[in-house]
Amino acid sequence: MPAARLYRPAGPDGPFSRLHPLVCRFSVVACAEVCDPSPFWHGPVHVGWDHGEERDVPQFVAAVLHGRLVPRTATTALGTRYDGWAAPEDVTAADEYSASTPTTPLAPA
């Protein structure tokens, strides 16, 4: 079930205004751009999802309602698992990368 964790307000009557990090980005970066020198055991690219970023509650809700953020899911042996939120283009890029390299699992960056 897609969800978002809120930070507790500072005071008892304070508003819930910030979300825990939850929005991720997918990237494919050439190893040569990240590693200098590139170790022989690394592949040609570094692929994965970066760690999440915080959002204000109104920004997050607006992004979800306007389709700028969608739930990110992963299929496992136990079924489909919710795995945070991302821009639709990042989800598409990750799916296309997975389809083009079926033997390489996507690992967190």
N, C-alpha and C positions, 0 to 999 in steps of 0.2 A: 504494500500500500504506500504510494508516494506520500511523503510527509516532510515537515520542516521543523527543526528544533529551535525554540526561542530562548534567548537569554532572559533570565529573571530580571524584572525591573529593579532599579536601585532602591526605590522606596515602596512601602506597601500599597500606595495609591498610584504608583508610577505606571506608565504605559509599557506594554511589550513592544519594543521598537526595533530590536535587532535580532537577526537569525544567526545561529551557529554556522560556520562555514559549510556550504552545501552546493555551490555552483562550481562545476568542474569544466575544464577545457581539454580537448583532445589535441595531441600534437604528434607529428612525425618530424624528427630533426635528424639531419645527417650527423653521424658520429663525429666526423671531422670538425663540425661546428661546435660541439660540446666538449669533446675530449682532445687534449693536445699534450702529448701525442696519443693517438688512438691505440689502446691496447689490442693485441692480436686476438684476444678472446671476445671482443665486442663485435656485434654485427654492424652492418653498414648504417643502420638507423637506430635511433632511440624512439620508441613508440610508447604512448601511454596517456593516461589521464592525469592532469596535474591535481594538486590538492585544492580543496574547495575554497571559496572566498565568501566573506560575510556580505549580507545585504540588509538594507532596511526593510522592514515588513511591507510598507506601501510599494516600494520599488519591486520587491519580489512578487507580490500579488499582481501588480500591473503587468509584469513580464510574463507571468503564467497565463493571465487572462488574454493577453494579446499574442500568445503563441511564441514569444521570444525565449521562453524556457519550457522544456518538456522533461518528463521523468526519464531518467536513464535506467535501463534494465540490463540484466545479465541472465542468460539461461544457464542453469547448472543441472546436474543430475537430479536434483530435488525439485526442479521447476524454475520458474522465472523469479528473479530476485530484484527488488528495487535497489538502485545504487546511486541515488542522488539526482541532481538536476543539471541540465546542460542546454546549450543552444541547439536548436534542431540541426544546424549545419555541422556541429561537432559530433552529434549522434550519427548522422549520415556518413561523415568521414570515417568514423570508427567502424561502422558496419561495412563500408566499402573496403577498408583496409583489411578487416577480418576475412571478408570474402575473397580477397586477392591473395592472402597468405594463410590458408586454413591450418597450417601446422604451427603457427606462431601465436600463442595466447597473448592477449593484451594484459600487460602488467601495469600496476600503478606506477606513476613516475616518481 
